[in-house]
């Protein structure tokens, strides 16, 4: 009889919705080694977390995360809170013998990430950071192709993550724009994703040189309810200072000689969640566009000269020909953003039962944090920083 994993989740908003859906869907599509029980969802606002419990299908709700992580009724703690609380919750959870899935970035600082990794290793629990884009089938296929030598020697890793919501100066001052809650703002929030993909696909960063910036230094403060202030021409709005970067870019040298350039911004009008990745090697290139996430473009230098060009690989083939796809629909029936979380949960559940790590671990989260901080250091000093 399959073991039951009882899940407690701390946080319930954007990532809470994504993770809740994944916990519910993974057992329906993947051969999990455990029965998953959505036991308790936790948040600070009793009314809102109770509403989330009902909407997302959890058995219980709580406003006390310490009680949750200490409960003998919980086997797994899923952390989907703002970054400033990750370390405290995760360390308490692993010290109580819980397996931990933590949203990215792992921590505010390298020091916090080191403490989280040390605690998890000491407790011998399974620990994972939810960099969900690793589990896009096209990205998983790209990793397979690179590892098999399809691109040859890798010359370049280029990545851009662009959104547009901060282009409006009236966008409110949320937690992602505050250093004390987000760490390094857009740099930590979305550059962390393409740093992780660079490490996953190509290799480690050796040194970086970067810039971070704040284009709009003040923004309207949110009301106590968390909602934007109403527009009233007769009454000036209360403004607050932006203390975390709202845009960042950097160059990098990677351990295998690859040159890298990465950019993250929320000042790209028309770009809602645009991720582009291009990798160039001696034998070919691949290109990925998240807005067409079921395709991978591939160029092979060995193709006949009269018919060379990027070909589209539709990553929907079943029979285990392409990663994760066999668990979903017939060929040509595409999947989306939500499925990346389902893939992550499925791998995590089986890792918990096997007692073996699954990527990305807290160690990966630490290495990601080291790159993030090195870029910040470079931005302050104007110099290259070695890792």
N, C-alpha and C positions, 0 to 999 in steps of 0.2 A: 504493500500500500504506500502511495506517494506521501512523503512528508509534507506538512503544511508550513508555509512561511507566512507569518503574520506581520503585516507591514504597518508602520506608523510613519506618517508624513508630516513634516513641519513646514508650514507655508501652504498657501492655497490659491494664489492669484494666477498670473500667466503660466508660469512653469508648473504650478499646482494642477492646473487644468490639463496641461500636456502630459504630465506624469500620471495623473489619475486615469486618464484615458488609456495610456500605455499599460498600466497595471491591469486594467480590465480586459484589454484586447489581447495581450500576449498569450494567455492560456488558450484563447480561442483559435489561434492560428499557428502556434509553435508547440512542439512536443516538450513541454517543460518537465523537469524532474521533481517538481513540487507543486502542490496546490497553493495558490496565492489567495490570501485573505486580506482584504482592505479593512484593516481593523480600526485605526484611529487617525483622524486628520486634525492638525493642531494649528492654531493661530491666535493672535492677540485679541481680536475682536470677536466676542462670543457670538453675536448675532450673525456676522458674516461667515464665520467658520462653520456655524450650524447650517447656514444656507448652502455652503460648499459641500458639506457632508451629504446633504440630501441630493444636490445636483450631480455630484460625482460618484455617489454610491458607496460611501464609507459607512461602517457600522456605528462608529462613535466619533464625537468631536471633543476637543479639549482646548484649553487656553494655557496649559502648563506643559511646556516642552520637556522640562526636567522630569516630571512625573512620567511622561511618555517614554523617554529613553531609559528610565530606571525600571519600567514595568516588566515583569517576567512574562507578560502576555505578548510582548513585541519581540520579533526576531530580526527585523530589518528596519533601519531608519533611513528615510528618504528626505534629504534636505533641499528645499526649494525656496529658501528665504533670501533676502538681500545678503550681499557678500560679507558684511561686517559681523554677521552672526554665525557664519559657517564653522569657524574654528572651535568656538565654545561648544556648539551643539555636537559637532562630529567627535571631538575628543571625549566628551561625556558619554556619547553613544558607544564608542569602541571600548571605553573603559568598563562599560556595562555589558560587554560581549556581543554587541549588535553589529551585524554587517551594515555597511554604510554606502549609500549612493548619494553623492553630493553634486549639486549643480556647479557649473563653471562660472567664473574662475574659482579655483579651489579656496583661495584665501585672499585677504587684503595685502599680505606681505609674504616675503620669502620666509621670514622667521615663523609666522603662523603656519605656513605650509609645511615647514620642517617639523614643527611640533605635532601637526596632524598625522604626518607620515610615521613619525616615531611612535606615536600612541597606537596607531593602527597595526604597525608591525609587531609591537610588543603584545598586543591582544590577540594576534594571529586570526583576525577576522578578514573577510573579503571587503575590499574598499575600491570604489570606482568613482571617477569624475564623469559627469554626463556631458561629454563633448559629442553630441548626437550626430553631427555631420560626418563623423567617421563611418557611420553605419548607413549612409546613403549607398545603395547598391552600385551606382556609378563610381563613387569614391573607392569603395571596396574593390571593385574591378580594376581601377587605376592602380591601386596598391599591388594587386596581384600581377598586373602587367609589368610594373616597374621592378618588382622583386624577381620576375622571370627574365629580366633583361630586355624587354621589348623596346625600351627607349635607349638602351646602351648607357654610356656615361652621362650623368645628369649635369647639364650646364646651368640651367636657370630654373628657379621657382619664383613665380609671380602670383601674387594674390591680392585681391581687392574686395573689401566688404563695405558696401555703400548703402546708406539709408538717407531719408530726407526729412525726418520729423523735426530736427532741430533748426532747419532752415527758416522756420517760422519763429521770430523772436518772442512771440507770445506763448510758445510752448512752455509749460510750467516747470519750475525747479523741482524735479523729482530726485529720488535717492541716487540715481545713476549719475547725477551731475554734482554730487557731493563726495569729496575725497574720503571723509570719515566713514561713509557707508559703501562706496563702490571701489575705493582704492584709486584706480587711474581712469575712471570714467569709461568713455567709448573704447579706449585702449584695452582695458581689462574686459569689457563687456563683449566686444565683437572682434577686436584684433586677436584676442585669446583663441578664438575659433580657428583663424587661419594660421596662427602660430602652431596650434595643435596639428592641423592638417599638414603643415610643412614638415614637422617632426615625424608624423605618421607615414607620410608618403616618401620623403626624401632623406631626412637625417637630422642630426642635432645642429643647433646654431653654435658657432664658435665665437663670433663677435658681431656687434651691431652698432649702427650709427643712426640716430633717429631724431625726429621732431615731434613734439606734442603741442597742441594749441587750444586756446579758448577763444572762439570767434565772438560769442555774445557773453559778456562778463556778468550780466545780471538778468534774472528772469523772474516772472511773477511767482510768488510763493503759493503753494497749495493751501487750501483751507484745512481746518482740523479734520474734516470728514474725508480728506484725501482728494477732494474735487477741486477743479480750477476756480479761481475767484470769478464772480460774475462781472461782466463788463458794465461799468457805470461811468459815463463821461464826467460826472460831477465829483467823482471820488477817485483820487489816484490809487492805483493798485500798490499793495505792499510787494516790494521787490527783495530778492535775496541774491547773494553772491554765488556764482558758479565757481567751484573750487577744484573740480576734476576736469581733465582734458575732454573736449568734445570732438576732437579730431587728432589723428596720429598717423605717422608714416615712418618707415625705417628701411634701411638697407642692411643686409646681413651676409656674412660668410658662413657657410655650413661646413661640417666636418669632412665631407667628401669632396670639397672643392667647389661645390655649387654656390652660385651667387643668387641672393634672394632680395626681392623688394616687396614689401607689404604695406597696405594702406587701409585704414579704417576711418570712416567719416559718417556723420549724420547730416551733412550739408550738401547733399547731392539730389537736388530737386528731380523728381520723377523716378528715383530709385527707392523702392519700398523695402526690399530685403535682397539686395543684389550681391551675389558672391560669384566672383570669377577666379578661376585658377588655371594657369597655364604652366606646363612643365616641358622644358626643351632638353633633349638629349642627343647624343651622337647618332642614334638610329631612328629618331622620330620625336614626335611631340604629342601631348594630349592637352585638351582644353575642356574645362567643365564650367557650366553656367547654371547656377542654382535655379534660375527662373525656367530652366528646361532640364530639370534634375533627373529625368529618366534617360537622358542621352549623355554619351561621352564621345567627344570628337577625337579622332586618332589619325595622325599622319605617319606614314611609314616610308623612310627614305629608300627602301628596297623595292617599292612599287615601280612598275615601268614608267619611264620618264614621261611618256605621252598620256598617262592617266593618273599622275600624282595629284594629290589634294587631300584635304581633311575628309575623312569618312565619318558618318554618323553611326555609332553603335547604340542601338536601342536596348537598354539594359532591362529587359523584361523576359529573358529566356528562363524556362523552367528546367526541370531534371537536374538541378544542382549545377547548371552550367554557369550561372552568375550568382553572386552572394545574396542570400536572403530571399530572392525573388520566388523561389519554388513554393514558399509558404503563402503566397498571395493569389494572384489571378492568372488567367491564361495569358500567353504572350501578347504584348501590345496593349494590355490593360494596365495603365500606369498607376503608380503610388505617389504619395505626397509627404509633406513635412511631418505629419503626425506619425507616420510609419517608422521614421528614424528612431523615435523614442520607444516604440514597440520592440524594435530590434535590440536596442540597448537593454531594455528590461528583460527580454528573453535571455540574452547572454548573461546578464547579471544573476538572474535566478538560478540558472544552471551552474554558474560559478559558485554560488553560495552552497549549493548541495554538494558539489564536487570538492569544495574547500580549496579551489585553485583560483589564482588571480585572473581577471579579464581586463582588457585594456579599455580606456586609459585608467591606470591606477593613480593613487595619491602621489606616487613617485613621478608619474607623468605630469600631474598637476603642479608639483613642485618645480619641475624643469620648465614648465610653461611660465610659472611665476618668476623664475629667474630671468627669462627673456624679457618679460614685461618690465621688470625693475631695471634691467640693463638699458632698455630703450629710454626709460625715464631719466636715468642717470646720464645717458648720452645727450638727451635733450637739454639738460641743465648745463652740462660741461662743454657741449659742442665738439666732443671728441668720440672716437671709437671706444667701445667698452668690450672687453673680453669676458667671456663667460667661463 
